[in-house]
Amino acid sequence: MIRTSDALGGGRRAVVAAVATLPLLALAACQGSDAEADGGPIRIGVLAPTSGSVSADGEGMVRASQLVVDRVNNEGGIGGRQVELVVADDACEAQAGTQAAQKLINDKVVAIVGGFCSSATLPAIELFHRNGDLPFVVAVSSNPKVTDAGYPNITRYIGRDDQEAPVATQYVLTQLKSTKLAIMNDNSEFSRSVAENVTTNVAAAGTAEIVYNDSIQPGQNDYRAALERVRTTGADTLLYTGFYPEFGILAKQWKSLDLPYQLVGGASSIDLSVIESSPEAARDDRFSIVTYPTASLLDNPNATAFREAYQKQYNAEPAQYDVFQYDATEGLVAALKEDPDDLSTEALNERLRALTFEGVTGQISFDDRGDRKAFPFLAVRAGTDGTFAPVFQFAPNGGWAAVGQ
């Protein structure tokens, strides 16, 4: 069962039809304020950008959560109660994130799962904290500030920017042998955070000079002037820390200008649209993306089962970060099932923080801040089949190495 928040009114793009096909009367019937008291559905909030430049990711997050909820409901629910998703669109923006979070609070959800853009997640966290530490299972937002405040209601299923930055820095310095690095961000909270952390790590390494460090304006269709400015600095590598819509354009124009430096994308740059935008760029030996293991890259039985179930239900491939939303929803369900008679915020927060299980994205457990313990990274480029393929892999205990070594 699913509801779509109207927090943003007519400006909100409708949630993908595959998960929003219930009749309006059925939706209204789920909204009774006495649902918790009379044994009605357990409401789970989903905070995701279902409108805006990364709406495909937000819609995929809703689908991933719905996949878990449908299975749970088909198996009899939790403590005999069905589970209902309440979706709120944060549009990957701070103000919209605040509005969406308030709507979920008003809708009396027992917990929230989601969070894609840190710029929208961070203000939502403050609202959930001020409203009784409402449990927030963060799927994708990686800014260190998400957990640095030390709130007891946060568990995060992806790594932190300050975990990604040292790994990306080491890749650029050791595998790409960069000595003159250019850094470009998209001026979002996430992108600036990664860029700042990379800057710190490059300075600490002391083997490379940062010759360019600037931002671009998202939503444009021509970044050639910025790419040419990087050329004039003598950079041998450009590292872009922003999101994939702009990276696809950057990659295409980098290739068309035949620029001499290497092009590297960060973890939010991975999306098949980058390959579709410029297959020649994505196959170039000077091109790569440093990423967490994502939907198309994971090779384990849980990942295979997830992809097959997703394809069967939606007749589509999952977006790259849907796996983290799926695992986050599974974790929340596990905490709810542990004691369906006690869904208080304090009890749920304690159970969420104590979870240990094998998910689609690997072994999952949390430290005292609610951050997930380290897991591998990959460096990828387009393979011959038109999808991303790993070319280097990072192990926390062994550093970077070519795949197969």
C-alpha angles and dihedrals in degrees: 000000000000140000128193118218116233091204093128097039119209092348092072117099110230116258112255111286094237090073102028105058101111114120116258092245090056090050092051091050090060094056101074110136090220094060094112094046097048098043094262124152122316105243119219119186122222115202109195141137102256090162132043133043096324097039091125088064092047092050090048090053090055090050092050092052092045090053090059094042094050091053092047093048092047088054092054102276127254116317088344093306126114121236121237126197118218108196122205122185114224093178089214088279133115098233093045089047090056092049093047092048092051090051091054090050090050090049089058099233115179092223142349130233124189139049117166107169115046090213089067097033098056098061090042090055091056092053093048090048093051090049098064098294092288105203113261118188103197113209109180113357106111106180110129090230089071090077104012092087087067096229112169094221098067128093119167126204100193130058128266128260089243088056092048095046098060090047093048091045092051090049093052094045101040106028100031094033092222118180099166111045129188118199123199126184133181095230094250120133091251097045095047091048093055092044092051092049092048089050090054093047094048090051091050092050091053095200101100139045123226103225098173132026116167145123137245129214112253119231097043125121100211124057097156093115091056092046090051091050088057089053092055091058092062092240116170093197135030116202114196115198100185137090131299102252090068094035091060089056092044092051093050094049093042088057096043091051090049091225116192099225130085118256121219128179126204128231095285092052095074116105133123088242087073090062091043090051093055120357090177092057095045091052095047113116089228091058127083144145124220107216148160112253101278138186099288095037102051115101111191136101094261092052092048091050091048094051092047093049092046093049092047094050099040105020088230141094116259118252114252097262099038088098091067092050089048093052091044091053091047089052092051091048090051091053091048092049093050090075114358090179093062112051095151116142093244094051094044093049091052093048093046092052092048096051121124120178145134109257136178089272094048135260112000127202135130140231126225092280093052093254119138118247118253124289134177129285129210136208110215143178134177116295128208092270094061096255132099119276128189117250098170131022132201124213118190090229099040111031126220124343136160113268109270095028 
